[in-house]
Amino acid sequence: MKNTIIGVDLAKDVIQVCVYTNKNVHSNNEMTPSDLIDFLANSKSLTIVFEACGTSNFWKQKAISLGHDARLISAKLVAAVRQNQKTDRNDALAIIQAALLPDVTFISGKSIEQQQLQSIMRLRELCVKQKTASGNQLTALLLEFNIKVSSRNGGLKGAIESTLENAENGLSFEFREALDMAWKQYLLVTQSIKTYDDCLEKAMETHPDCKKLLKLEGVGTLNAINLYIALGCAELGVFEKGKDASACIGLTPVQYSSGGKTRLGSIGKYVKNSILRSQLITGAMSAVNHATNREARTTKDQWIKAMVERRGKKCTAVALANKTVRTAYAMLTQNTEYKAELI
């Protein structure tokens, strides 16, 4: 690092900037966002460390465009290092103290393209949750009137349409109007999901690195984009090996070793990106089922069949997801294509 390090604690309206130079704190003052931009534009090349948060990607991109060495650091690490009570001044100073730790790992951050893809994914995820919640609510409300939703009568759509069309069920006009509006909302959310899926499909065409991940077993559009966001960073060096990336996603056994004894447990229950891990395992399970229902054509199929016989399908799906992440990391770092090894 350079002799001068700037620790920046970001907030919406006020930003705390701590200047550390020649092993001393030179200043620790508040700035507005416009003041910080002027400060970055008028300063020579500096090492600037931002605490990772909602706006940190924007500020990192801005600092790099102005010729600075910008880095992101984990908020959890900063909280562990911070001394005394939580204030903006103490947080900014703790950012510098955490950045000076030996072998500290910085967060790579995201490019503006990855931010846009991630935003579409988040919008889609919210719509999926809203669709599930709306469907469950409508099903439960209809059951209050002994109207059961069944696939034999057209599912939820058939139950609602028959309820609205039945003039002899004793339901009031106001309730029918409210039920009709709730159904239209459900359809609108469903259409929104389709629109987001179309946006993701079109976006993949402009990202060749993302598109080539589709060749991996159990990887569709959503998993390819998620892997590209998680691994296809501007600074892939944040992970030294593919297994480090897999461990970060939560696909490796949790290690608890002490006194020279190595203990490996199951995969961690709590991970930062549980949705990514869940989707990877779901895609891997689909690939496992497909491979076990036909004759092996590749060495990967042979490995899956042997693994299923030893450990079962669930463990095999997790192991395959682990392999998928490590392979995707190698493809992105080495700029290679995936080709299944035929028997």
C-alpha positions, 0 to 999 in steps of 0.5 A: 500500500501507499504511505497515505491510506484513506478510510471512508465510512459511507452513508446516504447524506454524510460520509466520514473520511479518515486520512492516515499518513506516515503512521499517524491519523492526519484528519477524520472529518465529515464530507458530503458526497459532492465534497468527496468527489471534489476531494478525489478529483483534486488528490494525487493517486491514493489508496482508498478503502471503502466499507462494503455497503449498498453504495460502495460499488459506485464509489469504488468505480468513481475512485478508480476512474479518478486514478486511485487505488480503491478497495472494499473491505468487509463490514464484519471485519471492520466491526470486529476491529473497531474500538470503543462505541460505534460512531462514524469517526470510529468506523472510519478509523477502524476501516484503516486499521482493518486494511492494515492487518496482515493477509487481509482479503479485500472484497472485489466489488462489481462492475456496472454491468454486473450491478445491472444484472444483479438488480434484474435478478433481485427484482425477479426474486422479489416477484417470485416471492410475491407470486408465491405469497399471493397464490398462498393467500388466495388459496387460503381465502377461498378455502374459508368458503370451502372452495378448494383449489385442485389441479383437476378443476384448473388450479387457482385460475379455475377456482377463482373464475368459477367463483366469480362466475357462480351467481348462486354462491352467496358472495357479495359484489364487494368481495367479488370485486376485491377477489378479481383485483387480487387475481389481476395482481397475481397475473401482473406479478406472473407477467413481470417474472416473464419480462425479467426472464426475457431481460436476462436472456437478452442480457446474456447475449452481450456477455460472452463469459456468462453465456459460455457457462451454460455448457456446464451440467445443471447450469441454466440462465439463472445459474449462469448469471449468478455465477458470472456475478459472483465469480466474473469480477474485475478482480478475480484474484480475490480468490486464489483457487476455485475451491476458495470460491466454492467455500465462499458460496458455501458448498464445502464442508465447514472446518473446525480444526484445533490442536493439529486435528482436522475436523470436517462437518457438513456444509454450513447452514448459514451463508451470505448468498443462500439463494445462489447456493440453493439454485446451484444445488437445485440445478445439480440435482436436475443434472444428477437425475438426468444422468442416473436415468440414462446410460453414461456418455461422459466421464462426468456421468460415470462419476455421478453414477458412482457417487450416487451409489456411494452417498445418494443423490443429495450428497452427489448434487452438492458435490456436483455444484461444488465441481460446477463452481470450481470449473466456472472459476477456471473458465473465467480466469483462464478464458477457456471453454467447457467440453465434456470428456466423452467416454 
